[in-house]
Amino acid sequence: MAIQYSTNLRQNLASAIGLFLGNTTTACPTVPPTTGTFSINLYTGAPPANCGTAEAGTLLATGSLPLGANITTGTGAVATALAGTWTMTGSAAGTAGHFRVLDSAGNCVMQGTAGTSGTDMILASATIASGMTINITSFTDTIGGA
């Protein structure tokens, strides 16, 4: 049997992720930042096995995680994001399949699927062209261990 967590602990984990990604330090400070240090990369294909696995997809776009990231905890330990729409600009043509959030040293700290429905990151269009504005309309991370 896998380890299971209470809803309260899972909600706190989701909050910690939001604080970590929404601030400029590697700790979880309580004061909102003035600049961001994380970036979002959008790639073709399925995500690698884990964040430690080398990237194999084609890089389609790179953008900065918005200041504060607006990642909040929802019902059932779900970290959701967005106040408005996050945007980035396409740097190559292809179909988006996954994303990675990287720290300032280029290390993967989070990855997930990307597409127009049924994925962790919802895009207005998964068909990317160079120079195109890419709109990220939703982001959801459900904490496991239920």
C-alpha positions, -999 to +999 in steps of 0.1 A: +000+000+000+013+035-009+017+061+018-015+082+023-018+118+036-047+136+052-065+162+032-051+189+056-015+178+050-020+176+012-035+211+012-005+224+032+018+207+006-001+224-022+003+258-004+041+251+001+044+245-037+026+278-043+049+297-019+080+281-033+072+288-070+057+322-063+088+336-044+124+344-053+142+323-028+145+285-023+128+287+010+091+294+015+090+331+027+059+348+037+066+381+020+057+383-017+087+387-040+096+416-063+111+395-091+106+359-103+134+333-106+115+304-122+109+299-159+084+277-178+096+257-208+071+242-232+081+211-252+068+186-277+059+150-267+053+133-233+072+144-202+104+126-192+100+099-165+109+125-138+125+159-133+160+142-131+156+127-165+171+146-195+147+165-217+140+148-250+113+170-265+118+200-288+117+233-269+088+253-282+088+283-259+104+297-227+087+322-204+091+335-169+068+322-141+047+353-133+056+373-103+039+357-073+026+330-097-008+333-080-007+296-071-033+289-045-047+259-027-081+247-038-104+220-025-089+185-021-052+197-021-051+210-056-026+238-063-042+260-090-027+290-107-036+321-126-049+355-121-057+363-157-037+345-184+000+336-184+017+342-217+049+332-235+062+335-270+068+305-293+104+300-304+098+269-326+069+252-344+053+220-330+026+205-309+029+211-271+029+180-250+045+189-217+061+217-197+089+220-172+093+247-145+130+254-140+149+272-113+174+300-120+202+273-124+181+255-150+171+226-128+137+210-133+116+216-102+082+205-117+069+190-149+036+180-163+014+176-194+003+205-215-025+207-241-060+221-247-079+198-223-073+170-198-037+181-190-020+198-161-014+230-180-042+241-203-032+261-234-055+281-257-038+262-285-014+233-284-002+241-320+027+264-315+045+286-341+076+306-338+068+342-327+032+332-317+018+344-283+010+313-262-018+317-237-017+295-206-053+296-194-052+271-165-027+252-144-036+225-119-014+203-096-033+177-075-012+165-046-010+127-044-013+104-014-051+106-010 
